[in-house]
Amino acid sequence: MKKRTWIITDTHLGHDAMVQYCGRPENHSDLIIQNLFKVVKEGDVLIHLGDFCIGKDAEWHQRFFAGLSGIKTILVRGNHDGKSNAWYLEHGWGFVCENFTDTYFGKRITFSHIPILGVQNLNIHGHFHNTLHRLLRKEFVVDG
């Protein structure tokens, strides 16, 4: 069976305000977990680009990892992932970091939660949901 790499971000499990802020359905946390269980299979790699959950961290981690056995997991910490790296490793993640860069198909790709400007060819990141309010912040304005 073909092994796949999955990238997700900003799941905000348990964050009820995402219904109002982003128009997510009221059961968005359950839907995210159910849909991942359907597509992520043993041997796959799952990269989460931050903001995993808001509150009840241990409960959400237990529910999330209960149906994801035999996969390699990477958590790129987001601004809402405030526990220690050791805590996340103890609760199911295989690797935890602020960002990482690797070469795929001859291109340098950086994976992060918040966009990183720099020398990489590509930055795959999270942090922006379905709103543009963060684009107005000074640190994300790029001239040219």
Steps between C-alpha positions, in 0.01 A plus 500: 500500500624848414609709799385861501591824670209706632523865603236665717495818704294708739263225603421694819334194650260602774513867405130584490566858384613362160130461418454875526847610383535271200160356427597147598218261586427456870639146491817598309730327751323166464486535121873567477585194706249274319625605158865450594421148620353428156800614294818474710622140502774302671842599369388849391657822624282773652640852530292739709599866452381622836206609711393145570244568776372762741443368853456142622833419337543150644145403402537624141835328459358173630205516262718603206762229541253223593427431132838588350723205580814418308550844348792740528393836642660844503363797691628838391397705800259786445422804710235303693722197567639617833603176669862381509641286221528217755126526576410467133738206454345328804153550352553339161715713272809339349685828445433858617666817371452869424567443128705277275652517155579218260559445131226342292521465123807728498324785684566626854169492684443646846204381705384746767194632676559868432639598157878527483665725245845382397712292271280195460326441170167438667342553843204282585333652805180534696380782724270667247149362514227625273548866596736768374535699823855376563614619158461854623761448771831671422723191528314330214505789254756448226589778255546423133 
